[in-house]
């Protein structure tokens, strides 16, 4: 490279060693090139922890994401990489990519130049794919999509994103005593679109099962049902319980389920300001996840669904997304907790990109476990695909 001898190595997951010739990077132009190349290497090394670059699509998605990341974090005069491509050239390139899926093949020459800035076709196509992704998934950007599976970008090989989003978000199950008003959930979801979700915002036939309050002994039974049905799900867990159920949590992570933050000890967060909520409930749980499982959740579900506008804004500044629900199974309510009622709540409130509220702890959850097979059978019969929240939202569930 013109910036001198430059190489990277990763002695462990938490360190990077950079070897370079200091004398060759004293002028500003070379410093800028070094910054771009270093950022590219670090970003892609993080992505490789979750996505292997086994195909040209993987490589293009990684390239597009890092280019958007650079553009978002560099001054305009520092980002000089060409990412534009005319429509006819783009169409031809996308056809080539589709023909090469699963194998880099003849497209290797798109990536052969030493400098990232000189790989013009790979840059332009990757940048386009990432831009389509960000347009389709509200709240997604290069900083929070680094772990997302490349397959979510594949639709843009065939067409540009021109999908109309849902006009509003709302909860399909009505109000009940001792639960936050559904009108408040809808108000916050529509006010903080992209930071706070009660359902997916597009029109795919997806369902995201989510479970709160665990882990517990019922989590294992739920995982057994999900494994047998080959269904991914999402779990919002309390930090205080993580160390006791490490094997269960490791199983959930290995199976591809989303694991997320449900506070440290299920305190009512409305009594805190934003910083107090972060310091006493959210951050300690994230730290416990990181210490035990080497991941930091991005998704947070407030206990009881109660969170202030200021807290949403505070968590957004920390990179956290607030996730609630569009269908409440009411399994938390002893008066309504029966297999029939749980099944009825989820089956009779079917809609596109549903997020469910269920529980794997906080009481006897056997009825929740026993309701799952009928719910799964129904939605599969209706042509729905079960997904975790990362896939539903197109946003990495970890930071």
C-alpha positions as CSV (number, residue, x, y, z in Angstrom):
1,X,0.0,0.0,0.0
2,X,1.1,3.6,-0.5
3,X,0.6,4.2,3.2
4,X,3.5,1.8,3.8
5,X,3.6,-1.6,5.3
6,X,0.3,-2.1,7.1
7,X,-1.0,-5.3,8.6
8,X,-3.5,-6.4,11.2
9,X,-3.7,-9.3,13.6
10,X,-6.3,-10.3,16.2
11,X,-4.7,-12.1,19.2
12,X,-8.2,-12.5,20.8
13,X,-11.8,-11.2,20.5
14,X,-11.0,-8.0,22.4
15,X,-7.8,-6.8,20.8
16,X,-6.4,-5.8,17.4
17,X,-2.7,-5.3,16.7
18,X,-1.8,-2.8,13.9
19,X,1.7,-2.9,12.3
20,X,2.6,0.1,10.2
21,X,5.4,2.3,9.0
22,X,5.0,5.6,10.8
23,X,7.2,7.6,8.5
24,X,5.0,6.9,5.5
25,X,1.8,8.3,7.1
26,X,2.9,11.7,8.2
27,X,0.9,13.7,5.5
28,X,-2.9,14.1,5.8
29,X,-3.7,12.2,2.6
30,X,-2.0,9.1,3.9
31,X,-3.5,9.5,7.3
32,X,-7.0,9.6,5.8
33,X,-6.3,6.4,3.7
34,X,-5.0,4.7,6.9
35,X,-8.1,5.7,8.8
36,X,-10.4,4.3,6.0
37,X,-8.4,1.0,5.7
38,X,-8.2,0.6,9.5
39,X,-12.0,1.2,10.0
40,X,-12.8,-1.2,7.1
41,X,-10.7,-3.9,8.7
42,X,-12.1,-3.5,12.2
43,X,-15.7,-3.3,11.0
44,X,-15.4,-6.4,8.8
45,X,-13.6,-8.3,11.5
46,X,-16.7,-7.6,13.8
47,X,-19.0,-8.8,11.0
48,X,-17.0,-12.0,10.5
49,X,-17.8,-13.0,14.1
50,X,-21.4,-13.5,12.9
51,X,-21.3,-13.9,9.1
52,X,-18.8,-15.9,7.1
53,X,-17.9,-14.4,3.7
54,X,-18.7,-17.6,1.8
55,X,-20.3,-16.0,-1.3
56,X,-20.0,-12.8,-3.3
57,X,-23.3,-11.6,-1.7
58,X,-21.6,-11.9,1.7
59,X,-18.7,-9.9,0.5
60,X,-20.8,-7.3,-1.1
61,X,-23.0,-6.8,1.9
62,X,-20.0,-6.4,4.2
63,X,-18.5,-3.9,1.7
64,X,-21.7,-1.9,1.5
65,X,-22.2,-1.8,5.2
66,X,-18.6,-0.6,5.9
67,X,-18.9,2.1,3.2
68,X,-22.1,3.5,4.8
69,X,-20.4,3.3,8.2
70,X,-17.4,5.3,6.9
71,X,-19.7,7.8,5.2
72,X,-21.7,8.3,8.4
73,X,-18.6,8.8,10.5
74,X,-16.2,10.7,8.3
75,X,-16.4,14.4,7.3
76,X,-17.7,14.9,3.8
77,X,-14.3,15.9,2.5
78,X,-12.7,12.8,4.0
79,X,-15.0,10.3,2.3
80,X,-13.8,10.2,-1.2
81,X,-14.8,6.7,-2.3
82,X,-16.9,6.5,-5.4
83,X,-20.2,4.6,-4.7
84,X,-22.3,5.9,-7.6
85,X,-23.3,3.6,-10.5
86,X,-25.6,4.3,-13.4
87,X,-28.8,2.2,-13.6
88,X,-27.8,0.1,-16.6
89,X,-24.5,-0.8,-15.2
90,X,-26.2,-1.6,-11.9
91,X,-28.7,-3.9,-13.6
92,X,-25.9,-5.8,-15.3
93,X,-23.9,-6.1,-12.1
94,X,-26.9,-7.4,-10.2
95,X,-27.5,-10.1,-12.8
96,X,-23.8,-11.1,-12.5
97,X,-24.1,-11.4,-8.7
98,X,-27.2,-13.6,-8.9
99,X,-25.4,-15.9,-11.3
100,X,-22.5,-16.2,-8.9
101,X,-24.5,-16.8,-5.6
102,X,-22.7,-19.3,-3.5
103,X,-19.4,-18.8,-5.2
104,X,-17.2,-15.7,-5.8
105,X,-16.2,-17.1,-9.2
106,X,-15.4,-14.6,-11.9
107,X,-16.3,-11.7,-9.7
108,X,-13.1,-12.1,-7.7
109,X,-11.7,-9.3,-9.9
110,X,-14.1,-6.9,-8.2
111,X,-12.1,-7.3,-5.0
112,X,-8.5,-7.6,-6.3
113,X,-7.2,-4.1,-5.9
114,X,-5.2,-3.4,-2.7
115,X,-7.1,-0.3,-1.6
116,X,-10.7,-0.4,-0.8
117,X,-11.2,2.9,-2.7
118,X,-10.1,1.3,-6.0
119,X,-12.6,-1.5,-5.9
120,X,-15.2,0.6,-7.7
121,X,-17.8,-2.0,-8.8
122,X,-17.8,-3.9,-5.5
123,X,-18.2,-0.6,-3.7
124,X,-21.0,0.7,-5.8
125,X,-23.1,-2.6,-5.8
126,X,-22.5,-3.2,-2.0
127,X,-23.4,0.4,-1.2
128,X,-26.6,0.1,-3.2
129,X,-27.6,-3.2,-1.4
130,X,-27.0,-1.6,2.0
131,X,-29.0,1.5,1.1
132,X,-32.0,-0.6,0.0
133,X,-31.8,-2.4,3.3
134,X,-31.8,0.8,5.4
135,X,-34.7,2.1,3.4
136,X,-36.7,-1.1,4.0
137,X,-36.0,-1.5,7.7
138,X,-36.8,1.6,9.7
139,X,-34.2,2.3,12.3
140,X,-31.4,0.3,10.7
141,X,-28.1,1.7,9.8
142,X,-24.5,0.6,9.3
143,X,-23.7,0.8,13.0
144,X,-26.6,-1.5,14.0
145,X,-26.7,-3.9,11.1
146,X,-23.2,-5.4,11.2
147,X,-24.4,-8.9,12.4
148,X,-27.5,-9.1,10.1
149,X,-27.5,-12.2,7.8
150,X,-26.6,-11.4,4.2
151,X,-29.8,-13.2,3.0
152,X,-31.9,-10.2,4.2
153,X,-30.2,-8.2,1.4
154,X,-30.9,-10.7,-1.4
155,X,-34.3,-9.3,-2.4
156,X,-32.6,-6.1,-3.7
157,X,-30.8,-8.2,-6.3
158,X,-34.1,-8.5,-8.1
159,X,-35.9,-5.2,-7.4
160,X,-35.5,-1.9,-5.7
161,X,-37.3,-1.3,-2.4
162,X,-40.6,0.5,-3.2
163,X,-42.6,-1.1,-0.4
164,X,-45.2,1.0,1.4
165,X,-44.8,0.7,5.2
166,X,-47.7,0.2,7.6
167,X,-49.5,3.5,8.2
168,X,-49.5,2.9,12.0
169,X,-48.5,0.5,14.7
170,X,-51.0,-0.7,17.3
171,X,-51.8,-3.5,19.7
172,X,-54.5,-6.0,18.6
173,X,-55.4,-7.3,22.0
174,X,-57.4,-4.8,24.1
175,X,-56.8,-3.2,27.5
176,X,-56.9,-5.2,30.7
177,X,-56.4,-4.1,34.4
178,X,-52.8,-4.0,35.6
179,X,-51.3,-3.5,32.1
180,X,-50.2,-0.4,30.4
181,X,-52.8,1.1,28.1
182,X,-52.5,-0.1,24.5
183,X,-53.1,3.5,23.3
184,X,-49.9,4.5,25.1
185,X,-47.9,1.8,23.3
186,X,-49.3,2.9,20.0
187,X,-48.5,6.6,20.7
188,X,-44.9,5.8,21.5
189,X,-44.4,3.4,18.6
190,X,-45.7,6.0,16.1
191,X,-43.8,8.9,17.8
192,X,-40.4,7.0,18.0
193,X,-40.6,4.9,14.8
194,X,-37.3,3.2,14.3
195,X,-36.3,3.4,18.0
196,X,-39.4,1.7,19.5
197,X,-41.4,-1.1,18.0
198,X,-44.6,-3.0,18.8
199,X,-44.6,-4.8,15.4
200,X,-42.7,-5.1,12.2
201,X,-43.3,-2.1,9.9
202,X,-43.5,-3.9,6.6
203,X,-46.0,-6.4,5.1
204,X,-44.2,-9.8,5.3
205,X,-46.0,-12.8,6.6
206,X,-43.7,-13.0,9.6
207,X,-44.4,-13.8,13.3
208,X,-41.9,-13.2,16.1
209,X,-42.6,-15.2,19.2
210,X,-41.1,-13.4,22.3
211,X,-40.9,-14.5,25.9
212,X,-40.2,-12.4,29.0
213,X,-39.0,-12.7,32.6
214,X,-36.8,-15.7,32.4
215,X,-34.8,-17.7,32.1
216,X,-36.3,-20.4,34.3
217,X,-37.1,-24.1,34.3
218,X,-39.8,-23.5,31.7
219,X,-37.3,-22.0,29.3
220,X,-35.9,-25.5,28.6
221,X,-39.4,-26.8,27.7
222,X,-40.0,-23.9,25.4
223,X,-36.6,-24.5,23.7
224,X,-37.6,-28.1,23.2
225,X,-40.8,-27.2,21.5
226,X,-39.1,-24.6,19.3
227,X,-36.3,-27.0,18.3
228,X,-38.7,-29.7,17.3
229,X,-40.7,-27.3,15.2
230,X,-37.6,-25.6,13.8
231,X,-38.8,-22.2,15.0
232,X,-36.6,-19.3,16.1
233,X,-37.8,-16.9,18.8
234,X,-36.7,-14.1,21.1
235,X,-36.2,-14.0,24.8
236,X,-36.1,-10.9,27.1
237,X,-34.3,-12.0,30.3
238,X,-33.5,-10.4,33.6
239,X,-29.9,-9.8,34.4
240,X,-30.1,-11.3,37.9
241,X,-31.0,-14.7,36.5
242,X,-28.4,-15.1,33.8
243,X,-25.6,-16.7,35.8
244,X,-28.0,-19.4,37.2
245,X,-29.1,-20.6,33.8
246,X,-25.9,-20.3,31.7
247,X,-26.3,-23.7,29.9
248,X,-29.9,-22.8,28.9
249,X,-28.9,-19.4,27.6
250,X,-26.0,-20.9,25.7
251,X,-28.4,-23.4,24.1
252,X,-30.7,-20.5,23.0
253,X,-27.8,-18.5,21.5
254,X,-26.5,-21.6,19.6
255,X,-30.0,-22.2,18.2
256,X,-30.1,-18.7,16.7
257,X,-32.7,-17.2,19.1
258,X,-32.5,-13.6,19.9
259,X,-31.5,-12.9,23.6
260,X,-32.3,-9.5,24.9
261,X,-32.5,-7.2,27.9
262,X,-35.5,-7.1,30.3
263,X,-33.9,-5.1,33.1
264,X,-31.8,-6.4,36.0
265,X,-34.6,-7.4,38.4
266,X,-37.9,-6.4,36.8
267,X,-38.2,-3.1,38.6
268,X,-40.8,-0.6,37.4
269,X,-38.7,1.7,35.3
270,X,-41.1,4.7,35.5
271,X,-39.6,5.7,38.8
272,X,-36.2,6.3,37.2
273,X,-34.9,9.0,34.9
274,X,-33.0,8.0,31.8
275,X,-29.6,7.8,33.3
276,X,-30.8,5.9,36.4
277,X,-32.6,3.4,34.3
278,X,-29.5,2.9,32.3
279,X,-27.1,2.7,35.3
280,X,-29.3,0.5,37.5
281,X,-31.2,-1.8,35.2
282,X,-30.2,-1.8,31.5
283,X,-26.4,-1.5,31.6
284,X,-25.8,-4.0,34.4
285,X,-27.8,-6.6,32.4
286,X,-25.9,-5.9,29.2
287,X,-22.7,-6.2,31.2
288,X,-23.7,-9.5,32.6
289,X,-24.5,-10.8,29.1
290,X,-21.1,-9.6,27.9
291,X,-19.2,-11.2,30.8
292,X,-21.0,-14.5,30.6
293,X,-21.7,-14.9,26.9
294,X,-19.5,-12.4,25.0
295,X,-22.4,-10.4,23.5
296,X,-24.2,-7.2,24.4
297,X,-27.9,-7.0,23.6
298,X,-29.3,-4.1,21.6
299,X,-33.0,-4.8,22.3
300,X,-34.7,-3.8,25.6
301,X,-38.2,-4.5,26.8
302,X,-39.3,-2.5,29.8
303,X,-41.0,-4.5,32.6
304,X,-44.8,-4.0,32.4
305,X,-44.3,-2.2,29.1
306,X,-43.8,1.0,31.0
307,X,-41.2,3.5,29.8
308,X,-41.1,7.3,29.5
309,X,-40.5,9.2,26.3
310,X,-37.3,10.6,27.8
311,X,-36.1,7.1,28.6
312,X,-36.7,6.0,25.0
313,X,-34.6,8.9,23.8
314,X,-31.9,8.2,26.3
315,X,-31.7,4.5,25.3
316,X,-31.7,5.4,21.6
317,X,-28.6,7.5,22.2
318,X,-27.0,4.4,23.7
319,X,-27.8,2.4,20.6
320,X,-30.6,0.5,22.2
321,X,-34.0,-0.3,20.6
322,X,-37.1,-0.6,22.7
323,X,-39.3,-3.6,21.8
324,X,-42.8,-4.2,23.0
325,X,-45.6,-6.3,21.4
326,X,-48.7,-6.2,19.1
327,X,-50.4,-9.3,20.6
328,X,-50.5,-10.0,24.4
329,X,-51.1,-13.6,25.2
330,X,-52.2,-12.6,28.7
331,X,-50.3,-15.6,30.1
332,X,-49.1,-13.3,32.9
333,X,-52.7,-12.9,34.1
334,X,-53.9,-15.7,36.4
335,X,-57.5,-15.1,35.5
336,X,-56.7,-15.5,31.8
337,X,-53.8,-18.0,31.8
338,X,-55.2,-21.1,30.2
339,X,-54.1,-23.0,27.1
340,X,-57.3,-22.1,25.3
341,X,-57.0,-18.4,26.1
342,X,-53.4,-18.2,25.1
343,X,-54.0,-19.9,21.8
344,X,-57.0,-17.8,21.1
345,X,-55.2,-14.5,21.8
346,X,-52.4,-15.3,19.3
347,X,-54.4,-17.1,16.6
348,X,-57.4,-14.7,16.5
349,X,-55.2,-11.6,16.3
350,X,-53.1,-12.7,13.3
351,X,-51.5,-9.9,11.3
352,X,-48.4,-9.3,9.3
353,X,-45.1,-9.0,11.2
354,X,-46.7,-9.7,14.6
355,X,-44.6,-9.5,17.8
356,X,-46.1,-11.6,20.6
357,X,-45.8,-11.2,24.4
358,X,-45.5,-14.5,26.3
359,X,-43.5,-15.5,29.4
360,X,-41.0,-18.2,30.3
361,X,-40.9,-17.2,34.0
362,X,-42.7,-15.2,36.6
363,X,-45.1,-18.0,37.6
364,X,-46.3,-21.3,36.4
365,X,-45.8,-21.2,32.6
366,X,-46.8,-24.7,31.7
367,X,-49.8,-23.4,29.9
368,X,-47.6,-21.2,27.8
369,X,-45.5,-24.2,26.9
370,X,-48.5,-26.3,26.1
371,X,-50.1,-23.7,23.8
372,X,-47.1,-23.4,21.5
373,X,-47.7,-26.4,19.2
374,X,-51.1,-25.3,18.2
375,X,-50.0,-21.7,17.7
376,X,-47.0,-22.8,15.5
377,X,-49.2,-25.2,13.5
378,X,-51.8,-22.5,12.8
379,X,-49.3,-19.9,11.6
380,X,-47.4,-22.3,9.5
381,X,-50.7,-23.4,7.9
382,X,-51.3,-19.8,7.1
383,X,-48.0,-19.5,5.3
384,X,-46.3,-17.5,8.0
385,X,-42.6,-17.7,8.7
386,X,-41.3,-17.7,12.3
387,X,-38.4,-15.3,12.8
388,X,-36.4,-13.8,15.6
389,X,-36.5,-10.1,16.1
390,X,-33.2,-9.5,14.4
391,X,-34.6,-10.9,11.2
392,X,-38.0,-9.2,11.6
393,X,-36.5,-5.7,12.1
394,X,-33.3,-6.1,10.0
395,X,-31.3,-4.7,12.9
396,X,-28.6,-6.6,14.8
397,X,-29.9,-7.9,18.1
398,X,-26.4,-7.3,19.6
399,X,-24.0,-4.4,19.9
